[in-house]
Amino acid sequence: MTRLAHSLAPGSRTSYALVLSPDSGRVQALLSIRLSRVTPDAYANYLAAARAYAGDARIEVVNRVVEEVRLPAGPGILSRDFTLPIEREGVPAPALERCFLAVFPEGYETAAEFTLLTQNLALFDDAGSYLLAIAAGERPIIPGHEDAS
């Protein structure tokens, strides 16, 4: 996950590691939030780029979904997919579940981009709903890891 964290776009970013079992020290997912100043056409540009993305020479993209959403702060673009390395010789990188949510708060020239990455493909029932809940200020639960108290 450290490699993934370092590969994220630069900017004013805060990242969090999800460690479900502290004794293991294993990071199950990475949540990163980046704020950026944007131009008035940023929403349309982001939506077009999200819809156009189909992988590259190194990455195969599977089950890509891009949708426009509405949050209390303003409109957003939610995209999610799974990636597989195209080169499968040697020790390939594992499959990765990715989910991105860009929120464009009304009245501000700012965007907040939430990135959720995990190599545990069974961790989230719906990574998109999880990110939407976080962006709306809720405290979502990961199924099977509810607080017993």
C-alpha positions in Angstrom: 0.0 0.0 0.0 2.9 2.3 0.5 3.7 2.2 -3.2 0.1 3.0 -4.0 0.1 6.0 -1.6 3.2 7.4 -3.2 1.7 7.0 -6.7 -1.3 9.3 -6.0 -1.5 12.7 -7.6 0.3 15.4 -5.7 -1.5 18.2 -3.8 -2.9 19.0 -0.4 -3.6 15.4 0.6 -4.4 13.5 3.8 -4.2 9.7 3.8 -5.5 7.0 6.2 -4.7 3.3 6.4 -7.4 0.9 7.4 -5.9 -1.7 9.7 -8.6 -4.1 10.9 -6.4 -6.2 13.1 -3.7 -4.1 14.8 -1.7 -7.2 15.8 -1.2 -8.1 12.1 -0.1 -4.6 11.0 -1.6 -5.4 7.6 -3.1 -2.5 5.8 -6.5 -3.5 4.3 -7.3 -0.3 2.5 -6.0 3.2 1.8 -8.3 6.2 2.0 -6.8 9.5 0.6 -8.4 12.9 0.4 -7.1 15.7 -1.8 -8.3 19.3 -2.0 -7.6 21.3 -5.1 -8.6 24.7 -6.6 -10.5 24.2 -9.8 -11.7 26.2 -12.8 -15.4 26.5 -13.7 -15.1 23.7 -16.3 -13.5 21.2 -13.9 -16.6 19.2 -13.3 -17.2 18.6 -17.0 -13.5 17.8 -17.6 -13.3 15.4 -14.7 -16.5 13.6 -15.9 -15.1 13.3 -19.4 -11.8 12.0 -18.2 -13.5 9.5 -15.9 -15.7 8.2 -18.6 -12.8 7.9 -21.1 -10.4 6.0 -18.9 -10.0 2.4 -20.0 -6.6 1.5 -18.7 -3.2 1.7 -20.3 -0.4 -0.5 -21.6 0.3 -1.8 -18.0 -3.2 -2.0 -16.5 -6.4 -3.8 -17.5 -9.5 -2.1 -16.1 -12.5 -4.4 -15.3 -16.1 -3.5 -14.4 -15.6 0.3 -14.6 -18.6 2.3 -13.5 -18.8 6.1 -13.6 -21.9 8.0 -12.3 -22.9 11.5 -11.4 -24.0 11.8 -7.7 -25.4 14.5 -5.5 -24.1 15.1 -2.0 -25.1 17.7 0.7 -22.1 19.9 -0.4 -22.8 19.7 -4.1 -22.5 17.5 -7.2 -20.0 14.7 -7.5 -18.6 12.1 -9.8 -18.2 8.6 -8.5 -16.1 6.0 -10.4 -15.0 2.5 -9.4 -13.3 -0.4 -11.0 -10.9 -3.2 -10.5 -7.4 -3.3 -12.1 -5.2 -6.2 -13.1 -1.6 -6.0 -14.3 -1.4 -6.9 -18.0 2.0 -8.4 -17.6 1.5 -11.6 -15.6 5.0 -13.1 -15.7 7.1 -13.3 -12.6 5.4 -12.0 -9.5 2.7 -9.7 -10.8 1.1 -6.9 -8.7 -2.2 -8.1 -7.2 -5.6 -7.1 -8.4 -6.8 -3.8 -7.0 -10.2 -2.4 -6.2 -10.3 1.4 -6.8 -13.0 3.9 -6.0 -12.8 7.6 -6.6 -15.3 10.3 -5.6 -14.8 13.9 -6.7 -17.0 16.4 -4.9 -17.4 20.0 -6.3 -18.9 22.0 -3.4 -21.4 24.7 -4.6 -20.1 28.2 -4.4 -16.4 27.3 -4.2 -13.7 26.9 -6.7 -12.6 23.8 -4.9 -12.9 20.1 -5.4 -12.4 17.3 -2.9 -11.3 14.0 -4.3 -11.7 10.9 -2.2 -9.6 7.8 -3.2 -10.2 4.4 -1.8 -7.9 1.5 -2.7 -7.8 -2.1 -1.5 -6.2 -5.3 -2.6 -8.7 -7.2 -0.5 -11.4 -7.6 -3.1 -13.9 -8.9 -0.6 -13.5 -6.1 1.9 -16.3 -3.8 0.8 -19.8 -4.8 -0.4 -20.0 -1.5 -2.2 -16.9 0.8 -2.1 -18.9 3.6 -3.8 -21.5 3.7 -1.0 -18.7 3.7 1.6 -17.1 6.7 0.0 -20.4 8.5 -0.4 -21.1 8.0 3.3 -17.7 9.4 4.3 -18.1 12.4 2.0 -21.6 13.1 3.5 -20.1 13.1 7.0 -21.3 9.7 8.1 -19.4 6.9 9.7 -19.9 3.9 7.5 -19.5 0.3 8.7 -17.5 -2.3 7.0 -19.7 -5.4 6.9 -18.4 -8.1 9.3 -16.5 -5.5 11.3 -19.3 -3.8 13.2 -18.5 -2.5 16.7 -19.8 -5.0 19.3 -20.2 -2.3 22.0 
